[in-house]
Amino acid sequence: MALRADFPPAGSHYLDGECDGYEYRTVFAGASLEHSFQMIRQFLLEEGYGEVPLPRTAKELELFRLPTRNKQILLFEDNGYVHNPVKILFPVDRRKRSTLILSLFNEADPEHLLKFHRVLERKKN
């Protein structure tokens, strides 16, 4: 069954990724950024996320990369493409040029939208 329909429980590992019950996170590292992005596109299609709008190419995806190298800012902002329930992020280490981080979020969680958009985190600060 696809990940979207049967979200992994906390502490589980699924296809080299880890899940805390709400967020599933995995890394794709191909020979190029385009290759990594195509692997993500295929993974999303196979796991039930085929209708989520995505950038057309890795070049277009790079337009979502934050221009800062300030790690403090990167703690509060998503460095990459975000469209509920998917985040495709660039690693903080810029030397990993062909690496992408994929995060998928459990839409069945009762506070999903608040968590996904970090509203609850902002209210605490």
C-alpha positions as CSV (number, residue, x, y, z in Angstrom):
1,M,0.0,0.0,0.0
2,A,1.2,3.6,-0.7
3,L,2.7,5.6,2.0
4,R,0.1,8.3,1.7
5,A,-2.8,5.9,2.4
6,D,-0.9,3.9,5.1
7,F,1.4,6.4,6.9
8,P,4.2,4.7,8.9
9,P,4.0,4.7,12.7
10,A,6.5,6.5,14.9
11,G,9.9,4.9,15.1
12,S,9.5,3.0,11.8
13,H,11.9,2.9,8.8
14,Y,10.4,2.8,5.3
15,L,12.6,2.6,2.2
16,D,15.7,4.1,3.9
17,G,13.7,6.9,5.5
18,E,12.6,7.5,9.1
19,C,9.2,8.4,10.5
20,D,8.1,9.9,13.8
21,G,4.5,9.1,13.1
22,Y,3.9,12.6,11.7
23,E,6.8,13.3,9.4
24,Y,8.5,10.8,7.1
25,R,11.9,12.0,6.0
26,T,14.4,10.5,3.5
27,V,17.3,11.7,1.4
28,F,17.9,11.3,-2.3
29,A,21.4,11.7,-3.7
30,G,21.8,11.0,-7.4
31,A,24.6,11.8,-9.8
32,S,23.1,15.3,-10.4
33,L,20.5,17.5,-8.8
34,E,18.2,16.7,-11.8
35,H,18.7,12.9,-11.2
36,S,17.8,13.3,-7.5
37,F,14.8,15.4,-8.4
38,Q,13.5,12.8,-10.9
39,M,13.9,10.1,-8.3
40,I,11.8,12.1,-5.9
41,R,9.1,12.7,-8.6
42,Q,9.0,8.9,-9.2
43,F,8.8,8.1,-5.5
44,L,6.0,10.6,-4.9
45,L,4.1,9.1,-7.8
46,E,4.5,5.6,-6.5
47,E,3.6,6.6,-2.9
48,G,0.3,8.3,-3.8
49,Y,1.4,12.0,-4.1
50,G,1.2,12.2,-7.9
51,E,-1.3,15.1,-7.9
52,V,0.8,17.4,-5.7
53,P,2.1,20.3,-7.8
54,L,5.9,20.2,-8.2
55,P,8.5,22.3,-10.0
56,R,8.9,20.9,-13.6
57,T,12.7,20.6,-13.4
58,A,15.6,20.8,-11.0
59,K,16.5,24.1,-12.4
60,E,13.0,25.4,-11.5
61,L,13.3,23.7,-8.1
62,E,16.6,25.7,-7.4
63,L,14.6,28.9,-7.6
64,F,13.1,27.9,-4.3
65,R,16.5,27.7,-2.6
66,L,17.0,30.4,0.0
67,P,19.9,32.7,-1.0
68,T,21.3,32.9,2.5
69,R,24.1,30.9,4.1
70,N,23.0,32.0,7.6
71,K,22.3,28.8,9.4
72,Q,20.1,30.7,12.0
73,I,17.7,31.8,9.3
74,L,17.7,28.3,7.9
75,L,16.4,27.0,11.2
76,F,13.2,29.0,10.8
77,E,12.6,28.9,7.1
78,D,12.2,25.9,4.8
79,N,15.1,26.0,2.3
80,G,13.3,24.5,-0.7
81,Y,9.9,23.8,-2.2
82,V,6.9,23.4,0.1
83,H,3.4,22.3,-1.0
84,N,1.2,20.6,1.6
85,P,1.9,17.7,2.4
86,V,5.3,17.7,0.7
87,K,8.6,19.5,1.3
88,I,11.6,19.1,-1.0
89,L,14.5,20.7,0.8
90,F,18.1,21.5,0.1
91,P,20.7,20.4,2.7
92,V,22.4,23.0,4.8
93,D,25.7,21.7,3.6
94,R,26.0,23.3,0.2
95,R,28.8,20.9,-0.8
96,K,26.1,18.2,-1.3
97,R,24.9,19.8,-4.5
98,S,23.1,16.8,-5.9
99,T,21.3,15.9,-2.6
100,L,17.7,16.6,-1.7
101,I,15.7,15.9,1.4
102,L,12.1,14.8,1.1
103,S,9.7,15.2,3.9
104,L,6.1,13.9,3.8
105,F,3.6,14.7,6.4
106,N,0.7,12.7,7.8
107,E,-2.5,14.4,6.6
108,A,-4.6,12.4,9.0
109,D,-3.1,14.1,12.1
110,P,-5.8,16.3,13.7
111,E,-3.4,19.3,13.8
112,H,-1.8,18.6,10.4
113,L,-2.1,22.1,8.9
114,L,-1.0,23.9,12.1
115,K,2.1,21.6,12.3
116,F,2.9,21.6,8.6
117,H,2.9,25.4,8.4
118,R,4.7,25.7,11.8
119,V,2.0,27.8,13.3
120,L,2.2,26.1,16.7
121,E,6.0,26.7,16.8
122,R,5.6,30.4,16.1
123,K,2.9,30.7,18.9
124,K,5.3,29.3,21.5
125,N,8.0,31.9,20.7
